Amino acid sequence: MDWWVQFPQLDNGFLFQFKRSIDDWYRAFSAYYGDAIEAFFHPLQVFLNAPDGFFTTTPWPIIIVLVAVIAWLASKNWKIVVGAVFILFAIGLFGMWDDTMRTISMILVATIVSLLLGIPLGILTSCSDRAAKVIKATLDIMQTMPSFVYLIPVVMLFGLGKIPAIIATVIYAVPPLIRL
């Protein structure tokens, strides 16, 4: 007898009921915990509003000068400064300035949150062997998954938007920071 004959066949009724029970569970979970989860992440939205407002309302020449100064201070290389200014002009010419500034603000917030989480956890990992075992095992799991896998549960809870993108970015960025 072949091995696949021993397993019961799933009919469409069973699969439909299984899907329906998962959907019902998710609706109940969202209804019961949705407000608490949104309240927990509300400070992240408030934190995002400040740089988003700055980058989208500041006139483009000021942003370009600011980026040029930061590029010069970080690299002391005029080629990098010219490249950054050229890229920003090209972004403006293609009509993608607002979208780019929103993306930069999200990256800035995700970087700050990653640093605030990663540095203390990295210090804890280096100071405690017990914490290191737990954290390193978690990091191994996190680093083997593709980044979009982190986004699936977050999108299910929050829908599409800036906060799910920031959370997924932070989850993806924190493991190398902790290991470093």
N, C-alpha and C positions, 0 to 999 in steps of 0.2 A: 504494500500500500504506500502511495506517495505521501510525503510529509504535508503537502499543502491541502490534501483532501481532509486531513484530520481537523483543520481549523474551521470553525463555523463561518459560513458566508454572511457578510453584512448586507442587509437589504437597505433600500433607500429610506424606509420608515425608521430604521434604527439610526442611520446617519442624520436624518432630519431631526429626530428627537434629541440626539446628542448635541447637535448644533444649537437647537432651541434651548437646551438646558444651559449651555455655555453662555448664550446671549442673555438668558434670564439672570444667571449669576452675575454677569458683568453689569447689567442694569441695576440690580439690587446693590452691588458693591458701590457703583457710582452714585446712586441715590443716597446711600447711607454715609459714605466716606468722602464724597466729592467736595463738599464745602470745606471740610477739615483739610483736605489735601491742597485745595486752592488757597486757603488761608495760610497754610504752612509755606507755600511758595510765593505768596504775595510780596514779601520783602524783596525777593529777586526781581519781580516786575517793577517795583518802585525804584530799585537800584538801577535797573536798565533804563528807566525813563530819563534819568539825568544825562548820561552820555548820548542817548538817542536824541534828546532835545538839543544838546549842544552841537552835535555833528550835523543835524538836519537843518538847524536854524542859523548857524554861523555862516556868513558869506564865504563862498568858495575861495576867494583869494587869501583869506585869513587861514583857512584850513591848509591850503597849499604851502603857505609860508611856515606854518606850524610844523607840517610834515617835513619840510626842507630843513628846518632847524633841528628837529629830532634826528633826522637822517645824518646831518652833519655831526651832531654831538655823539651819535652812536658809532659812526664809522670814520669820520675825518677824511672822507673820500669824496671828492667833488663829482665823480662819475655816478656814485650811488645817489647823490642828491639830485643830479640832473635826471637820472632814470626815474626816481620817485616823482619828481615834478612832471616829467613827460607823461608818465602813466596816469597821473591824476588829471592832467589836461585831456588825455585821450578818453578817460572815463567820462569827463564832462561833455566832450564833443559827441560821444555816442549816446548821451542822454541817460546815463546810468548813475548819475551823481547821488541821488537820494537813496537808491537801493544800496549803493556801495557804502554810504555813510551809515545806514542802518546795520549793514553787515559788520562794519568796523566797530560799531558800538556793541553789538552782540559779542564779537570776538574779545573786545576789551573786558566786558563783564565776565565772560567765561574764563578768561585768563586770570582775572583777579580772584574769582571764586576758586579756581583750581589752585592758585597759590595759597589761599587761605585754608584750604583743606589739605593740600599735599604736603606743605612744609611741616605743619605740626604732626601729621601722621608719619612722615618720614623720620622726624626726630624720635617719635614714640617707637617706631620700628627699630631704630638704631640703639635705643636705650633699654628695651625690654625684649628678652628672648621669647616670652610667651606671646606678646603682641606681635612680634615679628612672624611667628609661625602662622597666626591667624591672618594677618594682613598680607603676607606674601602668598599664601594659598588663594586668597581672594583676588589678589593682583594677577596671579597666573591665569585664573579663570577669565578675568576681565580683559586681559591682553590677547587671549586666543579668540575672542568673539569679534566679528566685524562690527563696525560702529553702528550700522543701521539696526543691529539687533537691540542695542540700547534704546533706540528710538521707538521701537514698537510698543512697549508697555507705557512709555511716557505719552506717546500720541494717543493711546487708548484712554488714558486718564484725562489729558488736557486738550486733545484735538491738535490740529496743526497750528503752529505759531512760533513765536520767539522763545517762549519759556521752554517748550520741549526741545528745541534746538540747543539752547544753552545747557540744559541738563544733560543731554546726550554728549555734547562737546566736553563738558566737565568730566563726565564719567570716562570718556575716552582719553582725556588729557591727564587725569590725576595719577594713574599707575606709573608712567615713566617719571613723573615728578617725585613720587614717594620713593621709588627705587634710587633715584639720583641722590 
